Amino acid sequence: MCGIFGVITSPGALDREIMERAVSRLFLLSETRGKELSGLAIIGPTTVTFRKSAQRPRDFLSSTDFSPFFKGALDTLYKSREPIAVFGHSRLVTNGTQNLHANNQPVLAGGILGVHNGIIVNDEDLWRTINTAERQAEVDTEVMLQLLRQHLDRGESLADAMSSTFRRLLGTVSTALVFDDLNCMVLATNNGSLYVAPSPAEDTIVFASERYILEEFLTTPGLAWPARPDAIRQIRAGSALLIGLDTLVSHEIDLGTDTKETPAIAPRRREIRDDTPAKVRNATTFNSMPAVRLGNFSRFEIDPQPIKALRRCTRCILPETIPFIAFDASGVCNFCQSHQPKTYLGRPALEAEANKLKARRNGASADCLITLSGGRDSSFGLHYAVRELGLKPIAYTYDWGMITDLARRNQARMCGALKVEHILVSADIAEKRANIRRNVSAWLKRPSLGMVPLFMAGDKQYFYYANNLAKKLHLEATVLASNPLEKTHFKAGFCGVPPTLGHRPSQFAQLQMASYYGKEFLLNPRYINKSLLDTAGAFFSYYSIKHEYLRLFDYIPWVESEVNDTLIDQYDWETANDTRSTWRIGDGTAAFYNYIYTRVAGFSENDTFRSNQIREGVLDRASALRLVEMENIPRFESIAWYCGVIGLDPTEVLERIAQIPMLYPSKVNKSDARSV
């Protein structure tokens, strides 16, 4: 979820200038994993000083405060002629608001300073077991540090204390730790998202969250680092390196066992000091974020009776407001009439593809990339790839600012339980959300259902980064677990484009959509804003680049009960508070745009999805009608979150949507009501 990195070096092993360049380079390379906040710690013989910044890494590095802090600390340490260690963190905000200094990394608790990549999903439960420390922040890292201190205070060795702590943590944890009473640094991971590269003389160690980051770092022109890319190795999932800060000798331990024969860790007192300027430390207070008030949204509820009165297909449940729908004399829609049942390539063919990937692994740590949004289908896909097919994937997520905390926690649940490395590519989330605000604000001035997908344009670079990452990692296959029943042709239909077959629209359909968007841009110049370049990149990523993926559900059927039961029963997969559905609950945009579709057109993605299930013979019509009535209930909590993070007032937005003319009568006489 974030990027962690660091350097440990013996006296005289690294030139001072190389150390400065190294830290800057590692910071910038790690920024791909988190662009919202930064932190750095410098470990010397008697002190550990650290600083946090509410800036992205590149801004932190160029700030007026950074150079005096960093270079001043190095001046002192290079004169000491003792080993030096530096570690840093580029944060993607997950647990704990960034407005509270204590939530940002590095985190100090129990005399232990740490940086942490991942999410501990049972932190609240763990805090209830700790009676010896008072919670200071919301961030999950704090409970890990307090648990570790608790085990150390009971007399456990560092190795046993690490094992005892990690066995209690659920989710993903990759961490670097330093202590106020032990002459040691710990690098530990439960899912393998941590790599090290020691120098041949073993007098310098560099580490980072990804192999690719270290490869790029070690080949930086002019850096002259004393290690080559072939020195990079992964810290195995479920293991830790204990690195002596006097000798740089490291010992790997298995965090899953109780007894560890490792040398005793020498004691060493160090003062750990927060050197962040007081104006930054004291900027906010605990629980400073205002709570969203939901009570006044009741007037924006959608009356279900006019929607129930809509004419619907007598075979599926699509209503008359679907673009390009037509009914025959029996009331069956053209979508049902033209439907061809999906044929599957079969489990044996899937196993054959998996065996090819495993054969090509040839000792490598991974054999494929698998996309992971944190939604139900990608989560099940990860489970299936590991547990059913025996693959060793690297999970990939593109976070464009609309992945919810629930989705992030479910990503952590899956990767932690399956011990899968997780690479998260983070967009400039503040800018992405600003782009969404610009386009939603423009849309509200001249609402058009065909333009609603513009709100989601920012996530389409997902395909570009998936292809790019697979290439960087030298992985020949990317596994995609998208549900083939989730086709939503009506979105293009509202642009005047008839439905087409396949995963993507035809080239002619793409031209039709481009023409529609161009016309809307001319009619509503507010769309001509700073988001245009990002939108163009999205169009290119979705329509122009290759989408050559191993699609799991082209081989085996998607079975809703199997997906839900597997995730909830085996992984304690988290569901949403504001709906009983498990679909799209990790997508921060879905509740908003489906509310628009339902209010204005009388249907949403849920209607098309359930209709596709009916056509495939996996759901009966009566059940589908009951489900969509429940699933189309407005999710005001999620809508309020969406509006809040993009900087719009949810009440004002909902009031404007309520003014949009509907495609069906808003009031129905009983005598006019149609049977569905």
Summary of the structure (lengths in Angstrom):
residues: 676
radius of gyration: 26.9
end to end distance: 46.5
largest distance: 91.5
contacts: 2310
relative contact order: 0.10
helix: 43%
strand: 16%
